Every structure is written in C-alpha cells, then in structure tokens.
Amino acid sequence: MKTAALTQERRTTHPFFSLRWLGTTVLVLLAAAVMVRLGLWQLDRLEQRRARNALILQNASAPVLNLNNALLQGETRWEEKAFRLVEVSGVYLYEEEVLLLNQVWEGQPGYHLITPLHITGTDTVILVDRGWIPLNQGDENQRAAYRLPGEARLQGRLMPSQMEPRWGGGGDPVLPEGGRLTAWKWLNVERISRQISGRLLPVYMLALPDDSTSALPYRADTSIEVSEGSHLSYALQWFSFALILLAGYPFYVRKHLSESA
C-alpha cells in the first residue's frame, strides 16, 4: 500500500514543480526584475536630463552678465550660471596658456587656445576658449601671433568644466610635481587650476564669434541645443523586454513539458 501511495504521489505532482523548472522560473523572474529596474533607471535619467535642459534654457535666455561687477558683488554660485552669456574685461595671462587637443575646424585638425584671463579689479581668473588654430600653429612662438596687447574686452558663454572619462584610458596624464601640462585632452577646470596662478572660477568661458574679423583663432559656435536623448526609448525597450520574457515564458514551459510527456 505504501509503494502504491508513493507512485500515485509522483503521478499527481506536476513536472513544472521540479527543481529544474523552479530554478528556471526564479532566473526568469530575476531577469525581468533587472529589466524593469533598468527601465526605471532610464526614466530617472530622463527626468535629470529634463531638469538640466530647463536650467540650460533658463540661463541661455537670461540677460548678459557682467563678470567684473558680479565678482565685486560677491557672486559665488558659478556652476549654476553655466550656459549664461557674459561680458568681461581683463588681461590675458599668455604665459599660462594651454592647448586643447583633438579639435577640428571644417575637417581640419588643430587645437583650441585656452588662455587664462585675469579679470580687471579682482583677484580672479577665468579660462577663456579663444578658438581654433591649425595643427602646425601649436608651437609657443607661433602662438605669439595671436596675442592681444593691453586689456581685453569680450563676450562669451559660461560653460561647465569638462569631466574626464572614468574608463577607457582617455584622460590627461598626471600633472607633474611642480610642473605643468601644456596640452590637455579635456578642459577640466579643477585640474588645470593646479597650474594657474590666481583664484580660478570653476567654469570656463567660450568666446563669442567676432563678426568684425575672420582671422585666427576661429571662434567656436556658442549656440545652445538641448535634447532629451534616447532615455525614453531605452526605457520602453527594457519594459518591452521584460513583458516579452514574462508573457512568453508560460508558452515556453508548456511546449517543453508537452514534448517530454
């Protein structure tokens, strides 16, 4: 009688509740949960992007800010003023100028001249991207042709510091002790500040194009374009993958169980 009862129990236990299928089901549920979490992460990124775009558009449409006056009034929230149009007067510190590598103008390789500007009436310095020069003009002696005597007055757009990539080995080399780098891959203001005399603002200035001259250095485009990127489409893809997995798994189980019956 005992043997017959055990045989009957094996017959009435559904194959789906075997260890094999239970383990597979757990893996499927975990995979679906990960996909849903990735979709939610993309939605979070989208909200962050939208908030950043709103700040960019707000600052881009604000009145032109005079940096000299703002510094004299004690302005300190410079990161919040990124992408705002500004005007400034000061003296360029050409001896501390650096080159920004891997810059292209109409298909031609070259550099951007990054020159510290000592802002008149203050102890503060701001890095100014003065524009593009050809690859064969990077020598210090040749760059002397682009120096302007006396006090400079210019307009530009404040830009956030460029952060180096965390992976891929594309960062700048370590700043030598007591030395300086003359060429940089990224305009990382915090790192460059270690070789600049004076108090450096945490943002840099992209000089506006000058319609009165077509001479080098060629000024970069300062127009602002914002987009939401691909975060929404990525989120929908992850949610779709999770739905397909969960909806398709019962059919997959039924097919395999029927084939093994």
Sequence and secondary structure as in RCSB ss.txt:
>XXXX:A:sequence
MKTAALTQERRTTHPFFSLRWLGTTVLVLLAAAVMVRLGLWQLDRLEQRRARNALILQNASAPVLNLNNALLQGE
TRWEEKAFRLVEVSGVYLYEEEVLLLNQVWEGQPGYHLITPLHITGTDTVILVDRGWIPLNQGDENQRAAYRLPG
EARLQGRLMPSQMEPRWGGGGDPVLPEGGRLTAWKWLNVERISRQISGRLLPVYMLALPDDSTSALPYRADTSIE
VSEGSHLSYALQWFSFALILLAGYPFYVRKHLSESA
>XXXX:A:secstr
 HHHHHHHHHHHS GGGSHHHHHHHHHHHHHHHHHHHHHHHHHHHHHHHHHHHHHHHHHHTS  EEHHHHHHTT 
   GGGTT EEEEEEEE GGG EEEEEEEETTEEEEEEEEEEEETTSSEEEEEEEEEEEGGG SHHHHGGG   S
 EEEEEEEE      SSSS S     TT   SEESS  HHHHGGGSSSEEEEEEEEE   TT   SSB       
   TTHHHHHHHHHHHHHHHHHHHHHHHHHHHHHH 
